[in-house]
Amino acid sequence: MSNFLHLEGNCLEIKGAVKVVSSSQSQAVVETVDSGVVITGTEIEVKKLNLDEQEVIFSGKFINLKFGIISTKKVPLYKRIFK
């Protein structure tokens, strides 16, 4: 299945989703077959989640969409403080 992203109004549909890593009202992280998507905004909610068909639909006010490889490693505190 190919990946695609469809944004219409306050609805964002992602096909090719493998896993929803995290979701809050201000940010959602979705792992896709070959990369990932980090979604930021306000009032973000998961409206539909069907990982059998690799589909997830969000609603909300979207500000930023970042595409790339998702790192699950946490950066140590001292590295975050002393950049």
Secondary structure, 3 states (H helix, E strand, C coil): CCCEEEEECCEEEEECEEEEEEECCCEEEEEECCCEEEEEEEEEEEEEEECCCCEEEEEEEEEEEEEECCCCCCCCHHHHHCC
